[in-house]
Amino acid sequence: MKIYDETLKMNRSLAGTFAGLRDVVPDDAADLPETAVKLYVETAGAVRLMPLDGTGPITVQLPDFSELPLNVSRVYASGTTAAGIKAFVI
């Protein structure tokens, strides 16, 4: 079964599956090519990001091998120390 996600303006599966996993190259000037529905971090550190709702850049500290279930439009290079960042996309 699918539901319409008003935030992403697209249908999403209730099963919680993803279309893909993309490497993230942090960039201060450009959004991610595809909106991330969550991020995965291999190596602990800070991740400075812009939530999809555009409320302003925030920085979160994440441990090794963790997931951040937040819709993200940008991951900034400045302020990001975590490594091995992946974006779950639909």
N, C-alpha and C positions, 0 to 999 in steps of 0.2 A: 504494500500500500504506500502511496506517496502523499505528501502534504505540500502545499505551496508555502514557501518561505518568503515572507514579505521583505525581510532584510536583504536576502540574496537575490530576490526577484526570480526565483526558479523553483521547480519541484525538487523535493528531497525525499529520500526513502526513510521510512520509519525504522527500517532495519539497521540504520546507522552505518551503512557501507559507504565507501569512498571510491571515487573514480581513479584516484591516483595519489602518489606521494612524490612531491617535487623537492629538489634541493633548493634551499633558500640562500641567496647571495645578498647579505645585508647591504642596503643602499640608502643614503640619506635623501636622495632626490627623486627616486622612482618607487612607485607602488609595485607590489608583487604582480607577476603576469596574470595570476588567477588568485581570487580571494581564498585565503586559507580558512577552513572551518575549525582547525586546531593546528597547533605546532607540536613538533617532537624535537627534543634536544638530546643529543648523545653525550655531550660534555658539559658539565655544570657551569653556570655563570649567569650574568645578567643578559636580559633580552629587552632592548628598547623597541617598542612597537607602537603602531597606530591601530587601535581597534576599528572595526568596520564602521561603527557609529560615529567616528571622527571626533570623539570627545577630547582628543589631545593625546600626545605621546605619553606613554606610561612605561615604566621599567619594572620588570619582574625578575626575581631571582629564582632560577630553576635548578634542581639537582640533576645529577647524571641520569640519563635514560628516562626522562619524564615527558609528560604530555601536558599542554596547556589548552583546554577546551574553550577557545575564544576565537570568534571570527576576526581575522586580522587582514588589513589591507597593505601594511608596510612593516618591514623590519629594518630599523636604522643601523647603519654601520657604527656611527658614534654612539657610545654607551653600551654596545653589545659585546659581551666577552664570551658568551656561550659559543660552542662550536658544534658542528654536525647538525645544523638546524634543518628540519624537513617540514614541509607544509602538506597537510592533508587537504585535498581538493575534491570537489564533486563535479 
